[in-house]
Every structure is written in C-alpha cells, then in structure tokens.
Amino acid sequence: MEKVFVAQRVATKLFSSESAVDAAMVETAELMADLLKARKDLGLSAVVGDNAARKLSEAMAALSQARSAMVEAHNELNDVKLRIGVRTKMVGFEDKPPETNGLRDVRGLRDAS
C-alpha cells in the first residue's frame, strides 16, 4: 500500500479524534453551565451539587489535558509524515487559518475572477 494512502488514513483518524475531544469539551462545559443554572433556578444552596460541580471541573481539566496531548500528537505525526517522505498536504475536515497551514487567503482572488 502506498505511504500517502496510509498517511491519509491515519490523518483522517487523527482529525476525527481531535474533533471528538473538542466535542466532549463543549458538552462538558454546557453541562456545567446547566448544572449551575439549574441550582439557581431551583433556589438551592451553593453547597447542593458542589461535589458534582467539582468532579465536573476535574473532568474538564482532564479533557483540556487530552486536547493538548492531541495537539502534540498531531505535531509529532506531522514530523513522522515528513520523515517517511510524504510531502502531500493532509487536509482535515475543517479549514485552518492561513497563518497555521502556510496557505494564503485567496477568497479575494476568487471574487475577482
């Protein structure tokens, strides 16, 4: 099997994993917001659900560490890609800002043509 196809398969899984961690962070943050709002809506003391909020904060911190680890893994895999001689750009599901992927913003050129 050609290296470029293997690299693309790995890149697809990497992008999917990064998105999953981001989605988990969003869901957890929304859960925290709902938890705090529910306590207020029900007129409960701040001590009610405090342990749950603390555990949720710990989960959010763990997800943040996981996200940082995924970013580091992404960078490491980019180095591996270059070391094995794969020079093609592995495009993910999301557009990256031009300053992070080395591409210029060509929207203006498309509009002019």
Secondary structure, DSSP 8 states (H G I E B T S, - for coil): --HHHHHHHHHHHHHHHHHHHHHHHHHHHHHHHHHHHHHHHTT--TTTTHHHHHHHHHHHHHHHHHHHHHHHHHHHHHHHHHHTT--S----SS---HHHHT----HHHHHH-
